[in-house]
Amino acid sequence: MGLPAAITAGRRDADPAPSGGARHDGFESQGVQAIEQTRQLLLGKKSGLVSIEHKLKELGLTVDGDQSQALLEQVKAVSTRKRGAITDAEFREIVGEVG
Protein backbone atom coordinates (compact mmCIF):
# COMPACT_ATOMS: atom_id res chain seq x y z
CA MET A 1 0.00 0.00 0.00
CA GLY A 2 1.53 3.33 -1.06
CA LEU A 3 1.29 6.70 0.55
CA PRO A 4 -1.36 9.21 -0.56
CA ALA A 5 -0.30 11.58 -3.34
CA ALA A 6 -0.30 14.57 -0.95
CA ILE A 7 2.35 12.90 1.20
CA THR A 8 4.55 11.64 -1.64
CA ALA A 9 4.54 14.94 -3.56
CA GLY A 10 7.58 16.30 -1.71
CA ARG A 11 9.54 13.05 -1.58
CA ARG A 12 12.59 12.49 -3.76
CA ASP A 13 11.32 9.07 -4.88
CA ALA A 14 7.99 10.50 -6.01
CA ASP A 15 7.35 11.16 -9.69
CA PRO A 16 9.87 13.95 -10.43
CA ALA A 17 7.65 15.72 -12.95
CA PRO A 18 4.05 14.61 -12.52
CA SER A 19 2.78 17.25 -14.95
CA GLY A 20 5.08 15.98 -17.68
CA GLY A 21 7.39 19.01 -17.44
CA ALA A 22 11.11 18.98 -16.82
CA ARG A 23 12.33 18.34 -13.29
CA HIS A 24 13.86 21.33 -11.50
CA ASP A 25 15.66 21.73 -8.20
CA GLY A 26 13.37 21.17 -5.24
CA PHE A 27 13.20 24.85 -4.33
CA GLU A 28 12.52 26.19 -7.83
CA SER A 29 9.10 25.98 -9.40
CA GLN A 30 10.63 26.70 -12.82
CA GLY A 31 14.14 26.45 -14.17
CA VAL A 32 16.12 29.68 -14.32
CA GLN A 33 16.27 29.39 -18.10
CA ALA A 34 12.47 29.47 -18.29
CA ILE A 35 12.40 32.96 -16.80
CA GLU A 36 15.65 34.13 -18.41
CA GLN A 37 17.47 34.63 -15.12
CA THR A 38 20.72 33.35 -13.63
CA ARG A 39 21.41 31.94 -10.19
CA GLN A 40 23.24 34.28 -7.89
CA LEU A 41 24.92 33.47 -4.60
CA LEU A 42 23.75 35.79 -1.84
CA LEU A 43 25.99 36.55 1.10
CA GLY A 44 24.53 37.39 4.48
CA LYS A 45 24.61 36.69 8.18
CA LYS A 46 24.27 32.92 7.69
CA SER A 47 27.03 32.59 5.07
CA GLY A 48 30.05 30.40 5.66
CA LEU A 49 33.64 30.25 4.44
CA VAL A 50 32.72 28.14 1.41
CA SER A 51 30.25 30.82 0.28
CA ILE A 52 32.90 33.51 0.74
CA GLU A 53 35.43 31.52 -1.29
CA HIS A 54 32.86 30.87 -4.02
CA LYS A 55 31.97 34.58 -4.27
CA LEU A 56 35.67 35.54 -4.38
CA LYS A 57 36.19 33.15 -7.27
CA GLU A 58 33.01 34.30 -9.02
CA LEU A 59 34.18 37.93 -8.89
CA GLY A 60 37.82 37.14 -9.70
CA LEU A 61 39.08 38.35 -6.31
CA THR A 62 41.69 36.81 -4.02
CA VAL A 63 42.64 37.11 -0.36
CA ASP A 64 45.13 35.28 1.82
CA GLY A 65 43.79 32.20 3.61
CA ASP A 66 43.96 33.82 7.03
CA GLN A 67 41.97 36.81 5.76
CA SER A 68 38.98 34.67 4.78
CA GLN A 69 37.75 34.45 8.37
CA ALA A 70 38.02 38.22 8.84
CA LEU A 71 36.18 38.70 5.55
CA LEU A 72 33.42 36.35 6.70
CA GLU A 73 33.03 38.24 9.99
CA GLN A 74 32.76 41.56 8.12
CA VAL A 75 30.19 40.14 5.70
CA LYS A 76 28.08 38.92 8.62
CA ALA A 77 28.40 42.25 10.45
CA VAL A 78 27.41 44.33 7.41
CA SER A 79 24.49 42.09 6.47
CA THR A 80 23.22 42.06 10.06
CA ARG A 81 23.48 45.84 10.27
CA LYS A 82 21.59 46.37 7.00
CA ARG A 83 19.19 43.48 7.70
CA GLY A 84 19.70 41.85 4.33
CA ALA A 85 22.09 40.28 1.86
CA ILE A 86 25.08 42.30 0.72
CA THR A 87 25.59 43.33 -2.90
CA ASP A 88 28.61 42.49 -5.03
CA ALA A 89 29.72 46.13 -4.74
CA GLU A 90 29.53 45.95 -0.94
CA PHE A 91 31.45 42.67 -1.00
CA ARG A 92 34.19 44.22 -3.14
CA GLU A 93 34.41 47.12 -0.68
CA ILE A 94 34.72 44.71 2.25
CA VAL A 95 37.44 42.75 0.42
CA GLY A 96 39.33 46.04 -0.12
CA GLU A 97 39.10 46.89 3.58
CA VAL A 98 40.16 43.43 4.79
CA GLY A 99 42.78 42.82 2.09
C-alpha positions as a Python dict, from the first residue, in 0.01 Angstrom:
ca = {
    (1, 'M'): (0, 0, 0),
    (2, 'G'): (153, 333, -106),
    (3, 'L'): (129, 670, 55),
    (4, 'P'): (-136, 921, -56),
    (5, 'A'): (-30, 1158, -334),
    (6, 'A'): (-30, 1457, -95),
    (7, 'I'): (235, 1290, 120),
    (8, 'T'): (455, 1164, -164),
    (9, 'A'): (454, 1494, -356),
    (10, 'G'): (758, 1630, -171),
    (11, 'R'): (954, 1305, -158),
    (12, 'R'): (1259, 1249, -376),
    (13, 'D'): (1132, 907, -488),
    (14, 'A'): (799, 1050, -601),
    (15, 'D'): (735, 1116, -969),
    (16, 'P'): (987, 1395, -1043),
    (17, 'A'): (765, 1572, -1295),
    (18, 'P'): (405, 1461, -1252),
    (19, 'S'): (278, 1725, -1495),
    (20, 'G'): (508, 1598, -1768),
    (21, 'G'): (739, 1901, -1744),
    (22, 'A'): (1111, 1898, -1682),
    (23, 'R'): (1233, 1834, -1329),
    (24, 'H'): (1386, 2133, -1150),
    (25, 'D'): (1566, 2173, -820),
    (26, 'G'): (1337, 2117, -524),
    (27, 'F'): (1320, 2485, -433),
    (28, 'E'): (1252, 2619, -783),
    (29, 'S'): (910, 2598, -940),
    (30, 'Q'): (1063, 2670, -1282),
    (31, 'G'): (1414, 2645, -1417),
    (32, 'V'): (1612, 2968, -1432),
    (33, 'Q'): (1627, 2939, -1810),
    (34, 'A'): (1247, 2947, -1829),
    (35, 'I'): (1240, 3296, -1680),
    (36, 'E'): (1565, 3413, -1841),
    (37, 'Q'): (1747, 3463, -1512),
    (38, 'T'): (2072, 3335, -1363),
    (39, 'R'): (2141, 3194, -1019),
    (40, 'Q'): (2324, 3428, -789),
    (41, 'L'): (2492, 3347, -460),
    (42, 'L'): (2375, 3579, -184),
    (43, 'L'): (2599, 3655, 110),
    (44, 'G'): (2453, 3739, 448),
    (45, 'K'): (2461, 3669, 818),
    (46, 'K'): (2427, 3292, 769),
    (47, 'S'): (2703, 3259, 507),
    (48, 'G'): (3005, 3040, 566),
    (49, 'L'): (3364, 3025, 444),
    (50, 'V'): (3272, 2814, 141),
    (51, 'S'): (3025, 3082, 28),
    (52, 'I'): (3290, 3351, 74),
    (53, 'E'): (3543, 3152, -129),
    (54, 'H'): (3286, 3087, -402),
    (55, 'K'): (3197, 3458, -427),
    (56, 'L'): (3567, 3554, -438),
    (57, 'K'): (3619, 3315, -727),
    (58, 'E'): (3301, 3430, -902),
    (59, 'L'): (3418, 3793, -889),
    (60, 'G'): (3782, 3714, -970),
    (61, 'L'): (3908, 3835, -631),
    (62, 'T'): (4169, 3681, -402),
    (63, 'V'): (4264, 3711, -36),
    (64, 'D'): (4513, 3528, 182),
    (65, 'G'): (4379, 3220, 361),
    (66, 'D'): (4396, 3382, 703),
    (67, 'Q'): (4197, 3681, 576),
    (68, 'S'): (3898, 3467, 478),
    (69, 'Q'): (3775, 3445, 837),
    (70, 'A'): (3802, 3822, 884),
    (71, 'L'): (3618, 3870, 555),
    (72, 'L'): (3342, 3635, 670),
    (73, 'E'): (3303, 3824, 999),
    (74, 'Q'): (3276, 4156, 812),
    (75, 'V'): (3019, 4014, 570),
    (76, 'K'): (2808, 3892, 862),
    (77, 'A'): (2840, 4225, 1045),
    (78, 'V'): (2741, 4433, 741),
    (79, 'S'): (2449, 4209, 647),
    (80, 'T'): (2322, 4206, 1006),
    (81, 'R'): (2348, 4584, 1027),
    (82, 'K'): (2159, 4637, 700),
    (83, 'R'): (1919, 4348, 770),
    (84, 'G'): (1970, 4185, 433),
    (85, 'A'): (2209, 4028, 186),
    (86, 'I'): (2508, 4230, 72),
    (87, 'T'): (2559, 4333, -290),
    (88, 'D'): (2861, 4249, -503),
    (89, 'A'): (2972, 4613, -474),
    (90, 'E'): (2953, 4595, -94),
    (91, 'F'): (3145, 4267, -100),
    (92, 'R'): (3419, 4422, -314),
    (93, 'E'): (3441, 4712, -68),
    (94, 'I'): (3472, 4471, 225),
    (95, 'V'): (3744, 4275, 42),
    (96, 'G'): (3933, 4604, -12),
    (97, 'E'): (3910, 4689, 358),
    (98, 'V'): (4016, 4343, 479),
    (99, 'G'): (4278, 4282, 209),
}
